[in-house]
């Protein structure tokens, strides 16, 4: 479907300064393809993806690994690209789109889930990078050195997010090419070491479905929020191609790197692999850039969700407030208990994307109403579909039936399509984009 939409200009200068947290991005402020593509690539280049590769590497043959990576990242890429297209056409973030499918009050649950997962991961990742750096320096991850490094990185990583798209764009221009070069160099060395490595036979501990769930699950929650950037695309086509370049190509390369390093060096930790390859300095640089380009995206997503929850343009305040909250989580040690809980919440994020897709294409015919439209407090069709989809994702994921996040997306989408006809929501619009 080709739809020509024209979001309204920003309501105020503050909206533009704050990256339009409560309004559509006007066409006058859209970004070129290469800028958006590099930014999304930086978002996708995250260490957690390496660990996903490390989980599937020992379980399969080399050919099976390649197949799993291609299929898994194709599913992930198509899902994220579909949301990216909608964001480009409407100029809206995920949390703003959710107002139509969940209602004015119901959408605040989306704000909470998306916001809390992001700030939790921000705290956890900051702690991990500090621990890794101190370990490399031979220093204990305690006391004053630990506190100072946590404090420094906690606020340093959010600096680009505070400024907004412009700063994250420039960081991505520098960081993404450097990271890709370092990963390719390391993989080239690993290819040379592959022949002499003691490669164990595939364990077969993971089934194909479970492995696909691991690959897709690594970034499907983050991909649901990639709309924060794809809304800046100059066209739907640009959004699709930029999204695919990140979630199909770059994410696939990183999963392969984690899997291959595990086969050759016995660990998915690319930094340790690069140390054994004699390029430790490159590994440290890769680690810092890798974390920074993901962390600023993470806390930016928190700020957008917070601004929508409280209906304020003051996105900057949520960047600083979120960083301070993350600092408390990190220094208190509570971050150690967050990963499992955040992964659980991650199960509840993907159904949101399925509902938004149906809402945009089938309910609204490819054109969202204006945000100024009179919306109900709760769109019960969306609320019910989301609850059922999340339940299906959780249960099927735990029993190993298919791919949990995908099951949740499909279930929520189908049920929403049925329910919005049964439980119609009247939207009295004063115009459309």
Residue pairs with C-beta under 8 A, 6 or more apart in sequence:
1 361
1 366
2 236
3 89
3 236
3 366
3 367
5 89
5 90
5 91
5 367
5 433
6 27
6 433
7 23
7 24
7 25
7 26
7 27
7 90
7 91
7 433
8 23
8 24
8 26
8 370
8 433
9 26
9 28
10 16
10 20
10 23
10 26
10 29
11 23
12 313
14 313
15 21
15 22
15 23
15 313
16 29
18 164
18 307
18 313
18 314
18 315
18 316
19 164
19 165
19 304
19 315
20 26
20 29
20 91
21 93
21 303
21 304
21 307
21 308
21 312
21 313
21 315
22 96
22 307
22 308
22 311
22 312
22 313
22 371
23 91
23 371
24 90
24 91
24 92
24 96
24 231
24 371
24 433
25 91
25 231
25 232
26 91
27 234
29 232
30 232
30 233
30 234
31 165
31 169
31 232
31 233
31 234
32 234
32 238
33 233
33 234
33 238
33 241
33 242
35 169
35 173
36 229
36 230
36 232
36 233
36 238
36 239
36 242
37 241
37 242
37 245
37 246
38 169
38 172
38 173
38 176
39 165
39 168
39 169
39 172
39 229
40 226
40 229
40 230
40 242
40 243
40 245
40 246
40 247
41 172
41 176
41 180
41 245
41 246
41 250
42 168
42 171
42 172
42 175
42 176
42 179
42 293
42 294
42 297
43 222
43 226
43 229
43 246
43 293
43 294
43 297
44 219
44 222
44 246
44 247
44 250
44 251
44 254
45 176
45 179
45 180
45 250
45 254
45 290
45 293
45 294
46 219
46 222
46 254
46 290
46 291
46 294
47 125
47 128
47 270
47 287
47 290
47 291
47 294
48 218
48 219
49 218
49 219
49 251
49 254
49 255
49 258
50 254
50 255
50 257
50 258
50 261
50 268
50 269
50 270
51 258
51 268
52 214
52 215
52 217
52 218
52 255
52 258
53 69
53 254
53 255
53 256
53 257
53 258
53 259
53 260
53 261
53 262
53 268
54 258
54 259
54 261
54 262
54 267
54 268
54 269
55 206
55 211
55 214
55 268
56 65
56 68
56 206
56 211
56 214
56 215
56 255
56 259
57 65
57 258
57 259
57 260
57 261
57 262
57 263
57 268
58 200
58 202
58 203
58 205
58 262
58 263
59 202
59 203
59 204
59 205
59 206
59 211
60 68
60 202
60 204
60 206
60 211
61 202
62 263
64 202
64 208
65 256
65 259
66 256
68 208
68 211
68 212
68 215
69 215
69 252
69 255
69 256
69 259
70 252
71 212
72 211
72 212
72 214
72 215
72 216
72 255
73 215
73 247
73 248
73 251
73 252
73 255
74 248
75 212
75 216
75 403
75 406
76 215
76 216
76 219
76 220
76 223
76 247
76 248
76 251
77 243
77 244
77 247
77 248
77 251
79 220
79 223
79 350
79 353
79 409
80 220
80 223
80 224
80 226
80 243
80 246
80 247
81 239
81 240
81 243
81 244
81 247
82 353
82 357
83 94
83 223
83 224
83 226
83 227
83 230
83 243
83 353
83 356
83 357
84 226
84 227
84 230
84 233
84 239
84 240
84 242
84 243
85 230
85 236
85 239
85 240
86 97
86 227
86 356
86 357
86 360
87 93
87 94
87 97
87 226
87 227
87 230
87 231
87 233
87 239
88 230
88 231
88 233
88 234
88 235
88 236
88 238
88 239
89 236
89 366
90 97
90 231
90 360
90 368
90 433
91 231
91 433
92 227
92 231
92 368
92 371
93 225
93 227
93 228
93 231
93 304
93 308
94 110
94 114
94 224
94 225
94 227
94 228
94 352
94 353
94 356
95 107
95 110
95 111
95 114
95 304
95 305
95 308
95 309
96 308
96 371
97 227
97 356
97 359
97 360
97 368
98 106
98 107
98 110
98 111
98 352
98 356
99 107
99 371
99 375
100 359
100 364
100 368
100 369
100 375
100 379
100 427
101 107
101 355
101 356
101 358
101 359
101 379
101 382
101 416
102 109
102 110
102 355
102 378
102 379
102 382
102 383
102 386
103 375
103 376
103 377
103 378
103 379
103 380
103 382
103 383
103 425
104 375
104 376
104 377
105 377
105 378
106 377
106 378
106 379
106 382
106 383
107 308
108 309
110 305
110 352
111 305
111 306
111 308
111 309
112 305
112 309
113 345
113 348
113 349
113 352
114 224
114 225
114 301
114 305
114 349
114 352
115 301
115 302
115 305
115 306
115 309
115 322
116 345
117 221
117 342
117 345
117 346
117 349
118 225
118 298
118 299
118 301
118 302
118 305
118 322
119 298
119 299
119 302
119 322
119 325
119 326
119 329
120 329
120 335
120 338
120 341
120 342
121 298
121 338
121 342
122 157
122 295
122 298
122 299
122 302
122 322
122 323
122 326
123 325
123 326
123 327
123 329
123 330
123 335
123 338
124 330
124 335
124 338
124 339
124 342
125 291
125 294
125 295
125 298
126 150
126 153
126 154
126 157
126 291
126 295
126 326
126 330
127 150
127 330
127 335
129 153
129 287
129 288
129 291
130 141
130 146
130 149
130 150
130 153
131 141
132 271
132 287
133 149
133 284
133 287
134 140
134 141
134 145
134 146
134 149
135 141
136 280
136 284
139 145
140 146
147 331
150 327
150 330
150 331
151 327
153 291
154 323
154 326
154 327
154 330
155 323
155 327
156 292
157 291
157 292
157 295
157 296
157 299
157 323
158 295
158 296
158 299
158 319
158 320
158 322
158 323
159 167
159 296
160 167
160 168
160 170
160 171
160 292
160 296
161 167
161 168
161 295
161 296
161 297
161 299
161 300
161 303
161 319
162 316
162 319
162 320
164 300
164 315
165 229
165 232
167 296
168 293
168 296
168 297
168 300
171 292
171 293
171 296
172 293
175 289
175 292
175 293
176 293
178 285
178 286
178 289
179 286
179 289
179 290
179 293
180 250
180 253
182 274
182 279
182 282
182 283
182 285
182 286
183 253
183 254
183 257
183 270
183 286
185 279
185 282
186 257
186 261
186 270
186 273
186 274
186 277
186 279
186 282
186 283
187 256
187 257
187 260
189 277
189 279
190 260
190 261
190 264
190 265
190 273
190 277
193 264
193 265
193 277
194 260
194 263
194 264
197 263
197 264
197 265
199 263
199 264
206 214
207 400
209 400
209 401
209 402
209 403
210 400
212 403
213 397
213 402
213 403
213 404
213 405
215 255
216 403
216 405
216 406
217 346
217 403
217 404
217 405
218 251
218 255
219 247
219 251
220 346
220 349
220 350
220 405
221 346
221 349
221 350
222 297
223 243
223 247
223 353
224 349
224 350
224 352
224 353
225 301
226 243
226 246
226 247
228 297
228 300
228 301
228 304
229 297
230 239
230 242
230 243
233 239
233 242
257 270
258 268
258 270
259 268
261 267
261 268
261 269
261 270
261 273
262 268
264 273
265 272
265 273
265 276
267 273
270 283
270 286
271 280
271 283
271 284
271 286
271 287
272 283
273 283
274 280
274 282
274 283
274 286
275 283
299 319
299 322
299 323
299 326
300 319
302 318
302 319
302 322
303 315
303 316
303 318
303 319
303 322
304 315
306 315
306 318
306 321
306 322
307 313
307 314
307 315
307 318
329 335
329 338
344 394
346 405
347 390
347 393
347 394
347 397
347 404
347 405
347 408
348 390
348 393
348 394
348 408
350 393
350 405
350 406
350 408
350 409
351 385
351 386
351 389
351 390
351 393
351 408
351 409
351 411
351 412
352 386
352 412
353 409
354 389
354 408
354 409
354 410
354 411
354 412
354 413
354 416
355 382
355 385
355 386
355 389
355 412
355 413
355 416
357 413
358 413
358 416
358 417
358 420
359 382
359 416
359 420
360 366
360 368
362 417
363 420
367 432
367 433
368 432
368 433
369 427
369 429
369 432
370 429
370 430
370 431
370 432
370 433
372 430
373 427
373 428
373 429
373 430
374 427
374 428
375 425
375 427
376 425
376 426
379 420
379 425
380 419
380 423
380 425
381 416
381 419
381 420
381 422
381 423
381 425
382 416
382 420
384 415
384 419
384 423
385 411
385 412
385 413
385 415
385 416
385 419
386 412
386 416
388 411
388 412
388 415
389 408
389 409
389 411
389 412
389 413
389 415
390 408
390 412
392 407
392 408
392 411
393 404
393 405
393 407
393 408
393 409
393 411
394 404
394 408
395 401
396 402
396 403
396 404
396 407
396 408
397 403
397 404
397 405
397 407
398 404
401 407
